[in-house]
Amino acid sequence: MSADDKVLSKKTESESPANSEIAAMRLAEADKLAEIDPTFDTKVVTAPREESQYARSLQNAIVTAQCADEMRATDIVVLDMTKIASIVDFFVICTGTSRRQMHAIADEVNRKLKGEGGNTRLGIEGYRTEANWILMDFGDVVLHVFTSEGRQLYDLENLKANATRIDWKAALEPVAGKTAETNT
């Protein structure tokens, strides 16, 4: 038997009915485990977060929103992405009135999360350009700082409309209470 015949023989063995049945079973199993995202017609599989991991991510998102608020950002929205995305827990979306303000918001969030919080910044986009959007990725939290025109153009809130909105100001009170307790 020549080498070409051996390859052809292996190829026909792998295409046997038993292998196609196994492949069909695997697909059926994946369909049971996956949720279907009707907006993109793709399968989205999300693993449940551990409570401690979720709590830490939520706290990072609240700190991010608070920093943006302190730097006078407008229309601050926190979206819980855990049910629709496996690579990020929260989006924090806000609007800056100028490039300088957008940079100040990004710098303050970077200082708080990376410097004081010990988080790793995985990436930053739009900071050194004249873009209408600055994106900072901290893994569990992604900050989006837009100009008002950019926010209308990209419309992330509606793009991710099935994400749960978090009332970060209400959630901020327990975090502030814990900080006050720690200081006394």
Secondary structure, 3 states (H helix, E strand, C coil): CCHHHHHHHHHHHHCCHHHHHHHHHHHHHHHHHCEEECCCCEEECCCCCCHHHHHHHHHHHHHHHHHHHHCCCEEEEEEECCCCCCCCCEEEEEECCCHHHHHHHHHHHHHHHHHHCCCCCCEEECCCCCCCEEEEECCCEEEEEECHHHHHHHCHHHHCCCCEEECHHHHHHHHHHHHHHHHC
